[in-house]
């Protein structure tokens, strides 16, 4: 990989270039030419020109108005802040413009472009924006538990029974008195004659006058 910064050229043996690490203190802009392999190139804050070459390259322009050329292979190009120009080249590439008014060209095989309304897009498929999050679903209320069965009404207590009236006690029969020994029992009194002796209808004896 070769880079040219401020008119000074150099060769980078590994397929990776990060301006802030490989050229500390150099403000750029940089011209970086990649290899035939898979390169990873990150530019500076100035307007760099990054060329991936062959392979599956990742080119990040960082700040500034950059020019990124993917070359052959399925490359990923990221413009970053600034008005960048991204060219995918051969292969199905992925282009992201970033902030600024960018120009995105997917190349002969087309690509996928993540573009803003201020960008100009050619030979790219722009994915539909993600839907805005809607209101959170309201959870359905939990069903109320069935009411507890009512307790049975207590049975009415029976009315107290009326007290029974006491029955009068029957008089006890008089005890029979035995006569003293040697005494004859008393004879019952003679029965009275029927009818009235005064009118002569009775059977009784009329006393002499």
Secondary structure, DSSP 4 states (H G I P E B T S, - for coil): -EEEETTEEEE-SSSEEEHHHHTTT----EEEE--SS--EEE--SS--EEE--SSS-EEE--SSS-EEE--SSS-EEE--SS--EEE--SS-EEEE--SS--EEE--TT-EEEE--TT-EEESEEEPPPPPPP-PPPPPPPPPPPPPPPPPPPPPPPPPPPPPPPPPPPPPPPPPPPPPPTT-PPPPPPPPPPSS-GGGT-SSSPPPP-
